[in-house]
Amino acid sequence: MPHSALNPRIAVYTGTFDPVHWGHLDIIERGSRLFERLIVGVGINPDKQTLFTTDERVRLIREVTRGWSNVEVLAFQGLAVTFVRQCGARVVLRGLRTLSDMEYEFTMSLMNRNLDSEIETVFLMAKEEFSHVSSSLLRQIATLGGDLSKFLPEPVRAELLARARR
């Protein structure tokens, strides 16, 4: 099989990030230490109704990842593996929280491998304190007026609460 120009030192972490939370940021921070370059791909998932627009999600992630010089945030549409290849990356980075995540991610990684056999998936286990955190749960807590301070960086928390009050 011919070798392509895909770089194994570049990883892409894709998601909807609606909103980005400390669990995502933990994976981004750890991924930025493992790879020379980490691209956060903010995707448009037709199965998910998002609270924040794509541009808002990109802006928020850029704001809270400013401290990592090797992290770039880009929006994308379409298949994640296509985006990964367009970025010249060889690795899809994924976070795992629960056993149900494992089943879903295993299926996705097999499909991605079938779509593009040169791209590998690398999984990072969520830290225990983030294993129960999901963006949809945080949106629900915001709507019901709960305390989000331990789950979200300040600029994201402020925007989520403002949005939930509308």
Summary of the structure (lengths in Angstrom):
residues: 166
radius of gyration: 15.8
end to end distance: 54.5
largest distance: 55.1
contacts: 495
relative contact order: 0.20
helix: 43%
strand: 22%
